[in-house]
Amino acid sequence: MTALLSQLGLGRQSLFGSLMLAALVVLIGLIVMAVAEKAQIRVANVFFVNLILVFGLQITMGNSNVANLGHITFTGVAAYVVGILVLPLAIKATGIPNAPFGLAEVLIHFVPAAMIAVVFSTALAFITGLVLTRQTGIAYTIATLALLVIVHTVLTNWVDLTRGPIAMYGIPIRANTVSLMLIAGACAIVARLFRDSRWGLQLRASGEDVLGAEASGVSVRTLRLVAWTLSGFVLSIGGVMYAYMVGTINPKSFYFDAVFLTLAMLILGGMRSVSGAVVGAVIVTLGTELMRWLEGAPVIFGGKMPQIFGLTGFFLGVVIVLFMALRPDGLVGDEELDEMARRLWRERRTKGAKEQAQESET
């Protein structure tokens, strides 16, 4: 294990930090399962799926420091692939009877179907990455947005395969809070270890100074391709779990609303920190639930609030704009929670040593 960590440029602190972060994610799930009601548990399940997506976004955007607006593409592709493979034949006969490649008569167990969906979507990420990683700056961001629009158009108009804009229903529910929190914890480990690895360090350096990194012998394009593909892998897992959680998917679920939601989570917490992804996901999830509650015209202190639609979108927009303008590093900055705890502990010890020295002098 030590030799493997050294080959990847990782230390024991990185391994400890990743396990600590995964334990925090699992702890959140255990607390929810112990005290929450069914409605809150459903919110927690959505939170874990969104957290997986934010981890995927952090791998590429947080390390390369280049905006990515097309990450939800691979979530949608994986969700539709797994949905088509596990959909009961009776539902296929009425929903997608003319599906190409004989898929209307194909039914696969949910585990291998999930593996096929993740592999297919990750392969798509690699292929598209070969083109997108040749771009830099704003051209790269626009290209990722174009990818999102292209795939959304395909999902919306390939009616024989995806039912088009009509929701695909009847996908077996296979995800629960336990599986979601464990997979989210595993994705946290993957994101943290990549961030602290030799590749992640070089990629973050290229985000600060591309020319300087290339002059130092760093293959920026290769590193961005690795990050893009790994990000697609994590996002594909999120798509599979989303399909298995809700049982119904449609193209709108994987478009701009999901993009802005995950962006807000990552920006608020801090793009360059995996721990920031967790912090941002928790705060934005609670904030969006509060906005949805306010949209329903609740009674507060005996007075009925007016019904205001669009508060959720307004909240996400405010989060993105304010944090990019006033605190672009997010709440956590570029530190991880274990690094922050260690720094605070050292400062406390240093302060205590100074106080003891002053007392001894007096």
Secondary structure by P-SEA (a helix, b strand, c coil): caaaaaaacccaaaaaaaaaaaaaaaaaaaaaaccccaaaaaaaaaaaaaaaaaaaaaaccccccccccccaaaaaaaaaaaaaaacccccccccccccccccccccccaaaaaaaaaaaaaaaaaaaaaccccccaaaaaaaaaaaaaaaaaaaaccccccccccccccccccccaaaaaaaaaaaaaaaaaaaacaaaaaaaaaaacaaaaaaaccaaaaaaaaaaaaaaaaaaaaaaaaaaaccccccccccaaaaaaaaaaaaaaccccaaaaaaaaaaaaaaaaaaaaaaacccccccccccccaaaaaaaaaaaaaaaccccccccccccaaaaaaaaaaaaaaaaaaaaaaaaac
